[in-house]
Amino acid sequence: MTYDFSPLFRTAIGFDRMARLIDSAQEVASAPTYPPYNIAKTGEDSYRLTMAVAGFGQDNIELTVKDNQLIVSGKLSDDATGELLYRGIAGRAFERRFALADHIVVDGADLQNGLLHVALKRVVPEALKPRRITIGTGSPEGKPALANDRAPAAQAA
């Protein structure tokens, strides 16, 4: 089932990224499930992605951030010693993509015991953080104070 979200974007400007996210969310059902992963919230503005990558070393895994997407890919080299009689450990190449919200950055990555841990955190630039505006008590020179402008209306009511 597909939904048409175009009416939502008729009067919205700059939300085309949201439309792409909605479209890509519909494709998730058909996305590959290898390798399995967990996403955990570790703090108010921090997250951890953990992927099960048994058999892969740090030289076989590549992390890339491009256009608000984290791309995790892995490929094993074919340098097995001896004849492989049975393959029960998955060692196929993979690529997983994760959409990142604005201001989410990769803080580091670590590979331990077959698990790849990727630390992510939200880093909001100072210019975009909420800031408190102080309210002055006097009026600028040459302009009447707003409180004086409202006083006669309040008395008439």
DSSP file (Angstrom, degrees, kcal/mol; ACC not computed):
  #  RESIDUE AA STRUCTURE BP1 BP2  ACC     N-H-->O    O-->H-N    N-H-->O    O-->H-N    TCO  KAPPA ALPHA  PHI   PSI    X-CA   Y-CA   Z-CA
    1    1 A M              0   0    0      0, 0.0     2,-0.4     0, 0.0     0, 0.0   0.000 360.0 360.0 360.0 132.2    0.0    0.0    0.0
    2    2 A T        -     0   0    0      2,-0.0     2,-0.4     0, 0.0     0, 0.0  -0.889 360.0-148.4-116.9 148.8    1.4    3.4   -0.9
    3    3 A Y        -     0   0    0     -2,-0.4     2,-0.8     2,-0.0     0, 0.0  -0.883  11.5-135.0-115.3 145.8    0.3    6.8    0.4
    4    4 A D        +     0   0    0     -2,-0.4     4,-0.1     1,-0.1    -2,-0.0  -0.889  24.9 173.0-102.3 108.6    0.4   10.1   -1.4
    5    5 A F    >>  +     0   0    0     -2,-0.8     3,-1.2     1,-0.2     4,-0.8   0.340  47.7 107.2 -95.6   5.8    1.9   12.7    0.9
    6    6 A S  G >4 S+     0   0    0      1,-0.3     3,-0.8     2,-0.2     4,-0.4   0.829  71.5  60.8 -59.0 -34.1    2.0   15.5   -1.7
    7    7 A P  G >4 S+     0   0    0      0, 0.0     3,-0.8     0, 0.0     4,-0.4   0.854 101.4  55.4 -60.9 -30.2   -1.0   17.4   -0.1
    8    8 A L  G <4 S+     0   0    0     -3,-1.2     3,-0.3     1,-0.2    -2,-0.2   0.793 109.9  45.8 -69.1 -26.9    1.1   17.8    3.0
    9    9 A F  G << S+     0   0    0     -4,-0.8    -1,-0.2    -3,-0.8     6,-0.1   0.328  83.7  94.6-101.8   7.7    4.0   19.4    1.1
   10   10 A R  S <  S+     0   0    0     -3,-0.8    -1,-0.2    -4,-0.4    -2,-0.1   0.880 102.1  22.9 -65.8 -38.0    2.0   21.8   -1.0
   11   11 A T  S    S+     0   0    0     -4,-0.4     2,-0.4    -3,-0.3    -1,-0.2   0.344 105.6  96.0-111.3   5.4    2.5   24.7    1.4
   12   12 A A        -     0   0    0     -4,-0.1     2,-0.5     3,-0.0     3,-0.2  -0.807  56.8-157.7 -99.9 137.5    5.6   23.5    3.2
   13   13 A I  S    S+     0   0    0     -2,-0.4    -3,-0.0     1,-0.2    -2,-0.0  -0.949  72.4  12.3-116.1 130.3    9.0   24.7    2.0
   14   14 A G  S    S+     0   0    0     -2,-0.5     3,-0.4     1,-0.0    -1,-0.2   0.592  88.3 111.1  86.8  11.2   12.2   22.8    2.7
   15   15 A F     >  +     0   0    0      1,-0.2     4,-1.5    -3,-0.2     3,-0.4   0.149  36.5 110.3-101.9  19.4   10.6   19.6    3.8
   16   16 A D  H  > S+     0   0    0      1,-0.2     4,-2.0     2,-0.2    -1,-0.2   0.818  74.2  59.3 -64.4 -29.3   11.7   17.6    0.8
   17   17 A R  H  > S+     0   0    0     -3,-0.4     4,-2.2     1,-0.2    -1,-0.2   0.883 102.6  53.4 -64.1 -37.3   14.1   15.6    3.0
   18   18 A M  H  > S+     0   0    0     -3,-0.4     4,-2.2     2,-0.2    -2,-0.2   0.901 106.8  51.5 -63.4 -40.6   11.0   14.5    5.1
   19   19 A A  H  X S+     0   0    0     -4,-1.5     4,-2.3     1,-0.2    -1,-0.2   0.900 109.1  50.5 -63.1 -40.6    9.3   13.3    1.9
   20   20 A R  H  X S+     0   0    0     -4,-2.0     4,-2.6     1,-0.2    -1,-0.2   0.894 109.1  52.0 -64.5 -38.8   12.5   11.3    1.0
   21   21 A L  H  X S+     0   0    0     -4,-2.2     4,-2.0     2,-0.2    -2,-0.2   0.905 109.7  48.7 -63.5 -41.2   12.5    9.7    4.5
   22   22 A I  H  X S+     0   0    0     -4,-2.2     4,-1.2     2,-0.2    -2,-0.2   0.920 112.4  48.7 -65.1 -42.8    8.9    8.7    4.2
   23   23 A D  H  X S+     0   0    0     -4,-2.3     4,-0.7     1,-0.2     3,-0.4   0.916 112.6  47.3 -62.6 -42.6    9.6    7.1    0.8
   24   24 A S  H  X S+     0   0    0     -4,-2.6     4,-0.6     1,-0.2     3,-0.5   0.806 103.9  62.2 -71.6 -27.4   12.6    5.3    2.1
   25   25 A A  H >< S+     0   0    0     -4,-2.0     3,-0.7     1,-0.2     4,-0.4   0.837  99.5  55.6 -65.1 -31.2   10.7    4.0    5.2
   26   26 A Q  H 3< S+     0   0    0     -4,-1.2     3,-0.4    -3,-0.4    -1,-0.2   0.779 104.2  54.3 -70.5 -25.5    8.3    2.2    2.8
   27   27 A E  H >< S+     0   0    0     -4,-0.7     3,-1.0    -3,-0.5     4,-0.4   0.599  85.5  84.9 -82.4 -11.9   11.3    0.4    1.3
   28   28 A V  G X< S+     0   0    0     -3,-0.7     3,-1.5    -4,-0.6    -1,-0.2   0.848  79.4  63.3 -61.4 -36.1   12.6   -0.9    4.7
   29   29 A A  G 3  S+     0   0    0     -3,-0.4    -1,-0.3    -4,-0.4    -2,-0.1   0.833 108.1  42.1 -59.5 -32.3   10.3   -3.9    4.6
   30   30 A S  G <  S+     0   0    0     -3,-1.0    -1,-0.3    -4,-0.2    -2,-0.2   0.405  92.1 113.0 -94.8   2.5   12.1   -5.2    1.5
   31   31 A A  S <  S-     0   0    0     -3,-1.5    65,-0.0    -4,-0.4    -3,-0.0  -0.385  77.8 -96.2 -73.8 151.5   15.6   -4.3    2.8
   32   32 A P        -     0   0    0      0, 0.0    -1,-0.1     0, 0.0    -2,-0.0  -0.286  22.5-146.4 -64.6 154.4   18.1   -7.1    3.7
   33   33 A T        +     0   0    0     -3,-0.1     4,-0.1     3,-0.0    -2,-0.0   0.306  50.8 134.1-105.7   6.8   18.2   -8.2    7.3
   34   34 A Y        +     0   0    0      1,-0.1    61,-0.3    61,-0.1     3,-0.0  -0.898  60.7  26.2-109.4 135.9   21.9   -9.0    7.4
   35   35 A P  S    S-     0   0    0      0, 0.0    -1,-0.1     0, 0.0    18,-0.1   0.673  90.1-131.8 -81.7 155.4   23.8   -8.2    9.5
   36   36 A P        -     0   0    0      0, 0.0    16,-2.4     0, 0.0     2,-0.3  -0.308  31.2-177.8 -68.0 155.4   21.4   -7.8   12.5
   37   37 A Y  E     -A   51   0A   0     14,-0.2     2,-0.3    -4,-0.1    14,-0.2  -0.965  21.6-145.8-150.4 162.7   21.7   -4.7   14.6
   38   38 A N  E     -A   50   0A   0     12,-2.6    12,-2.7    -2,-0.3     2,-0.5  -0.957   7.5-155.0-127.0 148.5   20.4   -2.8   17.6
   39   39 A I  E     -A   49   0A   0     -2,-0.3     2,-0.4    10,-0.2    10,-0.2  -0.994  18.7-177.7-123.9 124.3   19.9    0.9   18.1
   40   40 A A  E     -A   48   0A   0      8,-2.8     8,-2.7    -2,-0.5     2,-0.7  -0.938  27.3-133.3-124.0 144.0   20.0    2.2   21.7
   41   41 A K  E     +A   47   0A   0     -2,-0.4     6,-0.3     6,-0.2     3,-0.1  -0.868  25.5 177.2 -92.7 117.2   19.5    5.6   23.2
   42   42 A T  E     -     0   0A   0      4,-1.5     2,-0.3    -2,-0.7     5,-0.2   0.510  62.2  -8.6-101.9  -6.7   22.4    6.0   25.7
   43   43 A G  E >  S-A   46   0A   0      3,-1.4     3,-0.6     1,-0.1    -1,-0.1  -0.942  89.0 -73.0-169.4-176.6   21.7    9.6   26.8
   44   44 A E  T 3  S+     0   0    0     -2,-0.3    -1,-0.1     1,-0.2     3,-0.0   0.881 132.1  14.1 -62.0 -37.6   19.5   12.6   26.1
   45   45 A D  T 3  S+     0   0    0     -3,-0.0    77,-2.8    77,-0.0     2,-0.4   0.011 114.7  85.5-126.6  27.2   21.5   13.4   22.9
   46   46 A S  E <   +AB  43 121A   0     -3,-0.6    -4,-1.5    75,-0.2    -3,-1.4  -0.978  46.0 179.7-136.5 148.3   23.5   10.2   22.3
   47   47 A Y  E     -AB  41 120A   0     73,-3.1    73,-2.7    -2,-0.4     2,-0.4  -0.903  14.9-146.2-138.5 161.6   22.8    6.9   20.6
   48   48 A R  E     -AB  40 119A   0     -8,-2.7    -8,-2.8    -2,-0.3     2,-0.5  -0.983   3.7-159.9-137.0 126.3   24.7    3.6   20.0
   49   49 A L  E     -AB  39 118A   0     69,-2.7    69,-3.1    -2,-0.4     2,-0.5  -0.910  12.5-169.5 -99.9 126.2   24.3    1.4   16.9
   50   50 A T  E     -AB  38 117A   0    -12,-2.7   -12,-2.6    -2,-0.5     2,-0.4  -0.979   3.1-173.7-121.4 123.5   25.5   -2.2   17.5
   51   51 A M  E     -AB  37 116A   0     65,-2.5    65,-2.9    -2,-0.5     2,-0.9  -0.941  25.8-129.1-118.6 138.1   25.9   -4.6   14.6
   52   52 A A  E     + B   0 115A   0    -16,-2.4    63,-0.2    -2,-0.4    62,-0.1  -0.764  38.6 161.1 -84.6 107.5   26.7   -8.3   14.7
   53   53 A V    >   -     0   0    0     61,-2.7     3,-2.1    -2,-0.9    61,-0.1  -0.367  13.2-179.8-126.3  51.2   29.7   -8.6   12.3
   54   54 A A  T 3  S+     0   0    0      1,-0.3     3,-0.1    60,-0.1    -2,-0.0  -0.271  71.1  20.2 -56.8 134.8   31.2  -12.0   13.3
   55   55 A G  T 3  S+     0   0    0      1,-0.3     2,-0.4    36,-0.0    -1,-0.3   0.229  98.5 111.2  90.7 -13.6   34.2  -12.8   11.2
   56   56 A F    <   -     0   0    0     -3,-2.1    -1,-0.3    58,-0.1     2,-0.2  -0.781  51.3-157.1 -95.8 136.5   34.8   -9.2   10.0
   57   57 A G    >   -     0   0    0     -2,-0.4     3,-1.6    -3,-0.1     4,-0.5  -0.539  37.7 -96.9-100.4 173.6   37.9   -7.3   11.2
   58   58 A Q  T 3  S+     0   0    0      1,-0.3     3,-0.5     2,-0.2    -1,-0.0   0.758 125.0  58.4 -65.9 -22.1   38.3   -3.5   11.3
   59   59 A D  T 3  S+     0   0    0      1,-0.2    -1,-0.3     3,-0.0    -3,-0.0   0.660 104.3  52.6 -77.1 -15.5   40.1   -3.7    7.9
   60   60 A N  S <  S+     0   0    0     -3,-1.6    15,-2.1    14,-0.1     2,-0.4   0.483  99.8  72.6 -96.4  -4.8   37.0   -5.4    6.3
   61   61 A I  E     -D   74   0B   0     -3,-0.5     2,-0.4    -4,-0.5    13,-0.2  -0.908  58.8-167.4-117.9 138.7   34.4   -2.8    7.5
   62   62 A E  E     -D   73   0B   0     11,-3.1    11,-2.5    -2,-0.4     2,-0.5  -0.990   3.5-162.6-127.1 131.5   33.9    0.8    6.2
   63   63 A L  E     +D   72   0B   0     -2,-0.4     2,-0.4     9,-0.2     9,-0.2  -0.947  15.5 174.1-111.1 130.5   31.9    3.5    7.8
   64   64 A T  E     -D   71   0B   0      7,-2.2     7,-3.5    -2,-0.5     2,-0.5  -0.999  20.0-157.0-137.7 138.7   30.8    6.5    5.7
   65   65 A V  E     +D   70   0B   0     -2,-0.4     2,-0.3     5,-0.2     5,-0.2  -0.977  27.4 156.8-114.1 123.4   28.6    9.5    6.4
   66   66 A K  E >   -D   69   0B   0      3,-2.4     3,-0.7    -2,-0.5    -2,-0.1  -0.969  63.8  -9.7-149.2 129.0   27.1   11.2    3.3
   67   67 A D  T 3  S-     0   0    0     -2,-0.3    33,-0.1     1,-0.3     3,-0.1   0.903 128.7 -50.2  51.1  51.1   24.0   13.3    2.9
   68   68 A N  T 3  S+     0   0    0      1,-0.2    32,-3.1    31,-0.1     2,-0.4   0.811 115.7 116.3  58.3  33.1   22.7   12.6    6.4
   69   69 A Q  E <   -DE  66  99B   0     -3,-0.7    -3,-2.4    30,-0.2     2,-0.6  -0.999  57.1-147.3-131.3 134.6   23.1    8.9    5.9
   70   70 A L  E     -DE  65  98B   0     28,-3.1    28,-2.5    -2,-0.4     2,-0.6  -0.897  18.4-164.5 -96.0 123.0   25.4    6.5    7.8
   71   71 A I  E     -DE  64  97B   0     -7,-3.5    -7,-2.2    -2,-0.6     2,-0.5  -0.949   6.4-172.9-113.3 119.9   26.6    3.7    5.4
   72   72 A V  E     +DE  63  96B   0     24,-2.8    24,-3.1    -2,-0.6     2,-0.3  -0.958  13.4 171.6-112.3 119.5   28.1    0.6    7.0
   73   73 A S  E     -DE  62  95B   0    -11,-2.5   -11,-3.1    -2,-0.5     2,-0.3  -0.947  10.1-173.4-130.5 151.6   29.6   -1.8    4.5
   74   74 A G  E     +DE  61  94B   0     20,-2.2    20,-2.2    -2,-0.3     2,-0.3  -0.999   6.9 176.6-145.3 145.0   31.7   -4.9    4.9
   75   75 A K        -     0   0    0    -15,-2.1     2,-0.3    -2,-0.3    17,-0.1  -0.957  17.9-145.2-150.3 128.3   33.5   -7.3    2.6
   76   76 A L        -     0   0    0     15,-0.5     2,-0.2    -2,-0.3    17,-0.1  -0.688  19.9-125.6 -91.4 145.9   35.7  -10.3    3.5
   77   77 A S        -     0   0    0     -2,-0.3     2,-1.3     1,-0.1   -17,-0.0  -0.599  21.7-118.5 -85.6 154.3   38.7  -11.2    1.4
   78   78 A D  S    S+     0   0    0     -2,-0.2    -1,-0.1     1,-0.2    -2,-0.0  -0.452  70.5 124.8 -91.7  62.0   39.0  -14.7    0.0
   79   79 A D        +     0   0    0     -2,-1.3    -1,-0.2     2,-0.1     2,-0.2  -0.186  30.1 152.8-112.5  41.0   42.2  -15.7    1.8
   80   80 A A        -     0   0    0      1,-0.1     2,-0.5     2,-0.0     4,-0.1  -0.469  42.3-130.2 -70.2 138.4   40.8  -18.9    3.5
   81   81 A T        -     0   0    0     -2,-0.2    -1,-0.1     2,-0.1    -2,-0.1  -0.794  68.8  -2.9 -92.4 129.7   43.4  -21.5    4.3
   82   82 A G  S    S-     0   0    0     -2,-0.5     2,-0.5     2,-0.1    -2,-0.0  -0.144 105.1 -44.3  83.7 178.0   42.5  -25.0    3.1
   83   83 A E        -     0   0    0      1,-0.0     2,-0.7    -2,-0.0    -2,-0.1  -0.726  53.7-133.2 -87.6 126.1   39.3  -26.3    1.5
   84   84 A L        +     0   0    0     -2,-0.5     3,-0.1     1,-0.2    -2,-0.1  -0.711  25.0 178.7 -82.0 116.2   36.1  -25.0    3.1
   85   85 A L        +     0   0    0     -2,-0.7     2,-0.3     1,-0.3    -1,-0.2   0.794  69.5  10.8 -88.1 -32.6   33.8  -28.0    3.6
   86   86 A Y        -     0   0    0      0, 0.0     2,-0.7     0, 0.0    -1,-0.3  -0.982  60.4-154.6-149.6 134.1   30.9  -26.2    5.3
   87   87 A R        +     0   0    0     -2,-0.3     4,-0.1     1,-0.1     3,-0.0  -0.912  31.7 148.6-112.7 105.1   30.1  -22.5    5.7
   88   88 A G        +     0   0    0     -2,-0.7     2,-0.6     1,-0.1    -1,-0.1   0.571  57.1  77.8-106.4 -17.1   27.9  -21.9    8.7
   89   89 A I  S    S-     0   0    0      2,-0.0     2,-0.2   -34,-0.0    -1,-0.1  -0.853  86.9-124.9 -97.0 119.5   29.3  -18.4    9.5
   90   90 A A        +     0   0    0     -2,-0.6    -2,-0.1     1,-0.1    -1,-0.0  -0.422  39.9 162.5 -64.6 130.7   27.9  -15.8    7.2
   91   91 A G        +     0   0    0     -2,-0.2   -15,-0.5    -4,-0.1    -1,-0.1   0.058  25.3 133.8-136.3  24.5   30.7  -13.9    5.6
   92   92 A R        -     0   0    0      1,-0.1   -18,-0.0   -17,-0.1    -2,-0.0  -0.392  63.1 -95.6 -79.0 156.2   29.0  -12.3    2.7
   93   93 A A        -     0   0    0    -17,-0.1     2,-0.3    -2,-0.1   -18,-0.2  -0.329  48.3-175.8 -66.2 151.4   29.4   -8.7    1.8
   94   94 A F  E     -E   74   0B   0    -20,-2.2   -20,-2.2    -3,-0.1     2,-0.3  -0.965  22.7-165.4-146.1 161.9   26.9   -6.3    3.2
   95   95 A E  E     -E   73   0B   0    -61,-0.3     2,-0.4    -2,-0.3   -22,-0.2  -0.895  10.9-175.7-149.1 120.5   25.8   -2.6    3.1
   96   96 A R  E     -E   72   0B   0    -24,-3.1   -24,-2.8    -2,-0.3     2,-0.4  -0.946   8.6-157.5-116.8 139.1   23.4   -1.1    5.6
   97   97 A R  E     -E   71   0B   0     -2,-0.4     2,-0.4   -26,-0.2   -26,-0.2  -0.951   6.2-170.9-119.2 136.5   22.2    2.5    5.4
   98   98 A F  E     -E   70   0B   0    -28,-2.5   -28,-3.1    -2,-0.4     2,-0.3  -0.993  21.6-131.0-127.4 126.6   20.8    4.5    8.3
   99   99 A A  E     -E   69   0B   0     -2,-0.4     2,-0.4   -30,-0.2   -30,-0.2  -0.613  24.1-150.9 -75.5 131.0   19.1    7.8    8.0
  100  100 A L        -     0   0    0    -32,-3.1     3,-0.1    -2,-0.3    -1,-0.0  -0.867  10.7-125.8-105.8 136.8   20.6   10.4   10.4
  101  101 A A    >   -     0   0    0     -2,-0.4     3,-1.7     1,-0.2   -33,-0.0  -0.272  49.6 -70.9 -69.3 164.6   18.6   13.3   11.8
  102  102 A D  T 3  S+     0   0    0      1,-0.2    -1,-0.2    20,-0.1     3,-0.1  -0.316 120.1  15.2 -57.8 139.5   19.9   16.8   11.4
  103  103 A H  T 3  S+     0   0    0      1,-0.3    20,-3.3    -3,-0.1     2,-0.5   0.553  87.9 135.3  72.3  12.2   23.0   17.5   13.6
  104  104 A I  E <   -C  122   0A   0     -3,-1.7     2,-0.3    18,-0.2    -1,-0.3  -0.814  32.0-177.3 -89.1 127.4   23.6   13.8   14.4
  105  105 A V  E     -C  121   0A   0     16,-2.9    16,-2.4    -2,-0.5     2,-0.5  -0.907  32.9-108.7-124.0 152.4   27.4   13.1   14.1
  106  106 A V  E     -C  120   0A   0     -2,-0.3    14,-0.3    14,-0.2     3,-0.1  -0.706  28.7-172.6 -79.4 123.4   29.4    9.9   14.4
  107  107 A D  E     -     0   0A   0     12,-3.2     2,-0.2    -2,-0.5    13,-0.2   0.610  58.3 -48.7 -94.1 -15.7   31.3   10.2   17.7
  108  108 A G  E     -C  119   0A   0     11,-1.1    11,-2.8     2,-0.0    -1,-0.4  -0.858  46.6-127.5 160.0 166.7   33.4    7.0   17.2
  109  109 A A  E     -C  118   0A   0     -2,-0.2     2,-0.3     9,-0.2     9,-0.2  -0.991  17.4-175.4-142.5 148.6   33.4    3.3   16.4
  110  110 A D  E     -C  117   0A   0      7,-2.5     7,-3.5    -2,-0.3     2,-0.5  -0.998  14.3-150.5-146.4 140.1   34.7    0.2   18.1
  111  111 A L  E     +C  116   0A   0     -2,-0.3     2,-0.4     5,-0.2     5,-0.2  -0.959  28.0 160.3-117.0 115.4   34.9   -3.5   17.1
  112  112 A Q  E >   -C  115   0A   0      3,-2.6     3,-2.3    -2,-0.5    -2,-0.1  -0.997  63.8 -15.1-138.7 131.4   34.8   -5.9   20.0
  113  113 A N  T 3  S-     0   0    0     -2,-0.4   -59,-0.1     1,-0.3     3,-0.1   0.817 127.5 -49.5  50.7  40.0   34.0   -9.7   20.2
  114  114 A G  T 3  S+     0   0    0      1,-0.2   -61,-2.7   -61,-0.1     2,-0.5   0.552 116.2 112.7  79.5   7.2   32.3   -9.6   16.7
  115  115 A L  E <   -BC  52 112A   0     -3,-2.3    -3,-2.6   -63,-0.2     2,-0.6  -0.959  55.8-150.4-116.6 128.1   30.2   -6.6   17.5
  116  116 A L  E     -BC  51 111A   0    -65,-2.9   -65,-2.5    -2,-0.5     2,-0.5  -0.861  13.8-163.9 -94.6 120.9   30.6   -3.2   15.8
  117  117 A H  E     -BC  50 110A   0     -7,-3.5    -7,-2.5    -2,-0.6     2,-0.5  -0.929   4.7-171.2-108.4 123.5   29.6   -0.4   18.1
  118  118 A V  E     -BC  49 109A   0    -69,-3.1   -69,-2.7    -2,-0.5     2,-0.4  -0.967  11.3-150.2-117.1 119.2   29.1    3.0   16.5
  119  119 A A  E     -BC  48 108A   0    -11,-2.8   -12,-3.2    -2,-0.5   -11,-1.1  -0.746  18.1-178.5 -90.9 132.5   28.6    6.0   18.9
  120  120 A L  E     +BC  47 106A   0    -73,-2.7   -73,-3.1    -2,-0.4     2,-0.3  -0.954   3.0 179.1-128.6 147.3   26.4    8.8   17.6
  121  121 A K  E     -BC  46 105A   0    -16,-2.4   -16,-2.9    -2,-0.3     2,-0.6  -0.996  30.6-115.1-148.1 155.0   25.4   12.1   19.3
  122  122 A R  E     - C   0 104A   0    -77,-2.8     2,-0.6    -2,-0.3   -18,-0.2  -0.785  27.6-174.6 -89.6 123.3   23.4   15.2   18.5
  123  123 A V        -     0   0    0    -20,-3.3    -2,-0.0    -2,-0.6    -1,-0.0  -0.890   6.1-166.1-121.6  97.7   25.5   18.3   18.2
  124  124 A V        -     0   0    0     -2,-0.6     5,-0.1     1,-0.1    -2,-0.0  -0.728  25.4-117.8 -86.4 125.4   23.3   21.3   17.8
  125  125 A P    >>  -     0   0    0      0, 0.0     3,-1.6     0, 0.0     4,-0.8  -0.263  22.9-115.2 -60.3 149.3   25.2   24.5   16.7
  126  126 A E  G >4 S+     0   0    0      1,-0.3     3,-0.9     2,-0.2    -2,-0.0   0.858 114.4  60.3 -53.5 -39.0   25.1   27.4   19.1
  127  127 A A  G 34 S+     0   0    0      1,-0.2    -1,-0.3     4,-0.0     4,-0.1   0.756 108.2  44.5 -64.7 -23.3   23.2   29.5   16.6
  128  128 A L  G <4 S+     0   0    0     -3,-1.6    -1,-0.2     2,-0.1    -2,-0.2   0.541  90.0 102.2 -98.9  -7.8   20.4   27.0   16.6
  129  129 A K  S << S-     0   0    0     -3,-0.9     2,-0.1    -4,-0.8    -3,-0.0  -0.453  85.9 -96.8 -73.2 148.1   20.1   26.4   20.3
  130  130 A P        -     0   0    0      0, 0.0     2,-0.4     0, 0.0    -1,-0.1  -0.382  45.4-165.9 -61.5 140.9   17.3   28.2   22.1
  131  131 A R        -     0   0    0     -4,-0.1     2,-0.4    -3,-0.1    -4,-0.0  -0.980  19.6-119.1-132.8 147.7   18.4   31.4   23.7
  132  132 A R        -     0   0    0     -2,-0.4     2,-0.6     1,-0.0     0, 0.0  -0.686  21.4-148.5 -87.0 132.4   16.8   33.6   26.3
  133  133 A I        -     0   0    0     -2,-0.4     2,-0.2     2,-0.0    -1,-0.0  -0.885  15.3-134.4-100.8 124.1   16.0   37.1   25.3
  134  134 A T        -     0   0    0     -2,-0.6     2,-0.6     1,-0.0     0, 0.0  -0.546  13.5-135.2 -78.9 145.1   16.2   39.6   28.1
  135  135 A I        -     0   0    0     -2,-0.2     2,-0.1     2,-0.0    -1,-0.0  -0.887  18.0-140.5-103.9 122.5   13.4   42.1   28.3
  136  136 A G        -     0   0    0     -2,-0.6     3,-0.0     1,-0.1    -1,-0.0  -0.355   5.4-148.3 -79.5 161.7   14.4   45.7   28.9
  137  137 A T  S    S+     0   0    0     -2,-0.1     2,-0.2     2,-0.1    -1,-0.1   0.661  76.1  61.5-103.0 -21.0   12.5   48.1   31.3
  138  138 A G  S    S-     0   0    0      7,-0.0    -2,-0.1     1,-0.0     0, 0.0  -0.577  80.4-117.5-102.4 168.0   13.2   51.4   29.5
  139  139 A S        -     0   0    0     -2,-0.2     6,-0.1     6,-0.1     3,-0.1  -0.767  33.7-100.1-102.9 151.4   12.2   52.5   26.0
  140  140 A P    >   -     0   0    0      0, 0.0     3,-1.9     0, 0.0    -1,-0.1  -0.329  56.1 -83.9 -62.4 151.7   14.6   53.4   23.2
  141  141 A E  T 3  S+     0   0    0      1,-0.3     0, 0.0     3,-0.0     0, 0.0  -0.327 114.2  17.0 -61.6 134.2   15.1   57.1   22.8
  142  142 A G  T 3  S+     0   0    0      1,-0.2    -1,-0.3    -3,-0.1     0, 0.0   0.335 108.1  91.5  88.7  -7.0   12.5   58.8   20.7
  143  143 A K  S <  S-     0   0    0     -3,-1.9    -1,-0.2     0, 0.0     2,-0.1  -0.964  75.4-121.3-122.0 138.0   10.0   55.9   20.9
  144  144 A P        -     0   0    0      0, 0.0     2,-0.1     0, 0.0     5,-0.0  -0.426  37.3-101.0 -71.6 151.1    7.2   55.5   23.5
  145  145 A A     >  -     0   0    0      1,-0.1     4,-1.4    -6,-0.1     3,-0.4  -0.412  23.4-126.8 -68.9 146.2    7.3   52.4   25.6
  146  146 A L  H  > S+     0   0    0      1,-0.2     4,-1.6     2,-0.2     5,-0.2   0.842 109.2  60.1 -64.8 -32.9    4.9   49.7   24.6
  147  147 A A  H  > S+     0   0    0      1,-0.2     4,-1.0     2,-0.2    -1,-0.2   0.885 104.0  50.5 -63.4 -36.9    3.4   49.5   28.1
  148  148 A N  H  4 S+     0   0    0     -3,-0.4    -1,-0.2     1,-0.2    -2,-0.2   0.846 106.5  55.6 -68.4 -33.5    2.4   53.2   27.8
  149  149 A D  H  < S+     0   0    0     -4,-1.4     4,-0.4     1,-0.2    -1,-0.2   0.855 111.1  44.0 -66.8 -33.2    0.7   52.5   24.4
  150  150 A R  H  X S+     0   0    0     -4,-1.6     4,-1.8     1,-0.2    -1,-0.2   0.674  94.4  81.3 -85.8 -16.7   -1.4   49.8   26.0
  151  151 A A  H  X S+     0   0    0     -4,-1.0     4,-1.9     1,-0.2     5,-0.2   0.903  90.2  48.0 -60.5 -46.7   -2.4   51.8   29.1
  152  152 A P  H  > S+     0   0    0      0, 0.0     4,-2.0     0, 0.0    -1,-0.2   0.883 110.9  52.3 -64.8 -34.7   -5.2   53.9   27.6
  153  153 A A  H  > S+     0   0    0     -4,-0.4     4,-1.1     1,-0.2    -2,-0.2   0.878 109.0  50.3 -65.8 -36.7   -6.8   50.8   26.0
  154  154 A A  H  < S+     0   0    0     -4,-1.8    -1,-0.2     1,-0.2    -3,-0.1   0.875 110.8  49.1 -69.3 -36.2   -6.8   49.0   29.3
  155  155 A Q  H  < S+     0   0    0     -4,-1.9    -2,-0.2     1,-0.2    -1,-0.2   0.850 107.9  54.4 -71.9 -32.6   -8.4   52.0   31.1
  156  156 A A  H  <        0   0    0     -4,-2.0    -1,-0.2     1,-0.3    -2,-0.2   0.784 360.0 360.0 -71.8 -24.9  -11.1   52.3   28.5
  157  157 A A     <        0   0    0     -4,-1.1    -1,-0.3    -5,-0.2    -2,-0.2   0.492 360.0 360.0 -79.5 360.0  -12.1   48.6   28.9
